[in-house]
Amino acid sequence: MLNLEPSLFLPPDGKARIKNMIVGIDLGTTNSVGAYMDHEGPKLIPNVLGEYLTPSVVGVDRDGNVLVGKAAKEYQVLEPERCVSLFKRFMG
C-alpha cells in the first residue's frame, strides 16, 4: 500500500530537500492512474488498495466523509444521488 504521510518523504535526518520529480495523472472517464518518472523509466503509483487503476468516482457519505475510487463506486450502488462518475465529460 502507498502511504502518503509527510514523514515518509523526509530523509532520516528530518531535513526536507527539494527533489525534481515528474508526475503524470491520467484522469480517465472510467478509471484514473498516476505515474512518475525515475532513472529506469515510468513507474505506476498504486492507490491505497495497492491497485494501479482507480475508478473515476467520487462520493460523500451521510457523515460527510469523501469517498473516492472503489469505495465510491461501491457506495454509488446504494446511494447514487451522493456520488458522481460522469463529471469528466463536463470538464474543459
Secondary structure as the mmCIF struct_conf table of DSSP 4:
data_model
#
loop_
_struct_conf.conf_type_id
_struct_conf.id
_struct_conf.beg_label_comp_id
_struct_conf.beg_label_asym_id
_struct_conf.beg_label_seq_id
_struct_conf.end_label_comp_id
_struct_conf.end_label_asym_id
_struct_conf.end_label_seq_id
HELX_RH_3T_P HELX_RH_3T_P1 PRO A 6 PHE A 9
BEND BEND1 LEU A 10 LEU A 10
TURN_TY1_P TURN_TY1_P1 PRO A 12 ASP A 13
STRN STRN1 VAL A 23 LEU A 27
BEND BEND2 THR A 29 THR A 30
STRN STRN2 ASN A 31 ASP A 38
TURN_TY1_P TURN_TY1_P2 HIS A 39 GLU A 40
STRN STRN3 GLY A 41 ILE A 45
HELX_LH_PP_P HELX_LH_PP_P1 PRO A 46 PRO A 46
TURN_TY1_P TURN_TY1_P3 VAL A 48 LEU A 49
BEND BEND3 GLY A 50 GLY A 50
BEND BEND4 TYR A 52 TYR A 52
STRN STRN4 THR A 54 PRO A 55
BEND BEND5 SER A 56 SER A 56
STRN STRN5 VAL A 58 VAL A 60
TURN_TY1_P TURN_TY1_P4 ARG A 62 ASP A 63
BEND BEND6 GLY A 64 GLY A 64
STRN STRN6 VAL A 66 VAL A 68
HELX_RH_AL_P HELX_RH_AL_P1 GLY A 69 LEU A 78
HELX_RH_3T_P HELX_RH_3T_P2 PRO A 80 ARG A 82
STRN STRN7 CYS A 83 VAL A 84
BEND BEND7 SER A 85 SER A 85
HELX_RH_3T_P HELX_RH_3T_P3 PHE A 87 PHE A 90
#
